[in-house]
Amino acid sequence: MASTGLQLLGLVLSLLGWAGGAVVCAAPLWRVTAFIGNSLLRAQVVWEGLWMSCIVQSTGEIQCKAYDSVLALPGDMQAARVLSMLALLLCALALALGVLGAKCTRCLGRPSLKARVGQVSGGLFLLAGFLYLIPICWTAHAVVRDFYDPRVADPHKRELGPALFLGWGASALLLIGGALLAVGSSPPGAISSPTFSGGGGGGRGQASPNKPTDGGGQVK
C-alpha cells in the first residue's frame, strides 16, 4: 500500500537524519579558523566542537583536547549540548515507536493503535529535527556575528564548520522523514457513505454500497 511505503520511507529518512545528527554532535568541526587578511598560510588551524577542540599543525598532526570546564563554555555551546543530546534521545524513542507502529510489522494488533503509535513517532522525529536545528542556527549566527564584529581580534574569528552544514542536512531529513511517517501512519479510513438512488421507491432512500437495490435505481 502507498501508506506503508510512506511509513518505510519516513523511517529510513529519519534514521539517516539520526545518524547524521550523531556525527554532528560528536564532530569537532562546528567552528574553524578563519583566514583573514593577507595571511594565506598558518602554522595552526583550530577546530572547535561541542565536546572538544582540535589543533591541526601544518605538518598534518592533529591534537584534540576536551574542554576543561563545562561552566566556562559560552551559553550557546551549553545549550547546543543539551538540545543535541535531547534530540538524540527523542530519535531513539521515535525509532522504537516507529517500528512498533509500522504497518508491515505485527507488534501491535489493532490497526488504530498502530496508527496512533506511528503518528506519535513521526511527531517525535519532527520535534527532534527542530531541536537539532536550533543549536545549528544559533551557532551559525554567533559565528557570523563575531566574524563581522570589529571588536573581535582576527585570530579569534571563526568560520562555519562542515558540521553545521551536515547538521542542516540532518535536520531536514528528520523533518521530512517525520512528516512522511506521520502522514503514512494515518488510521484506516472510514467506509464512504453510500449514495442515494434516484429511482428507488417510497421509504427506501438508503441502500448498502455492496448490494444492488431492488427498484429501478442502482447504487454507484
QUIPE-V89477 format. One record per pair of residues at least 12 apart in sequence whose C-alpha atoms are under 6 Angstrom apart, sorted by the first residue. I is the first residue (numbers start at 1). J is the second residue. Records with the same first field share a line. If there is no record, write none. Layout:
I=J / J
This chain:
3=184
6=180 / 184
7=181 / 184
10=177 / 178 / 180 / 181
13=173 / 177
14=173 / 174 / 177
17=170 / 173 / 174
20=170
21=170
24=163 / 167
28=47 / 48 / 49
29=47 / 48 / 49 / 161 / 163
30=48 / 49 / 161 / 163 / 164
31=47 / 48 / 158 / 159 / 160 / 161
32=46 / 47 / 158 / 159 / 161
33=45 / 46 / 158
34=157 / 158 / 159
43=57 / 58
44=56 / 57
51=66
52=65 / 66 / 67
53=65
80=135
83=131
84=132
87=128 / 131
91=125
94=121 / 124
97=121
98=118 / 121
101=114 / 117 / 118
112=187
115=185 / 186 / 187
118=185
119=182 / 185
122=178 / 181 / 182
125=174 / 178
126=175 / 178
129=171 / 174 / 175
132=171
133=171
136=164
194=209
197=217 / 218 / 219
198=217
199=216 / 217
200=215 / 217
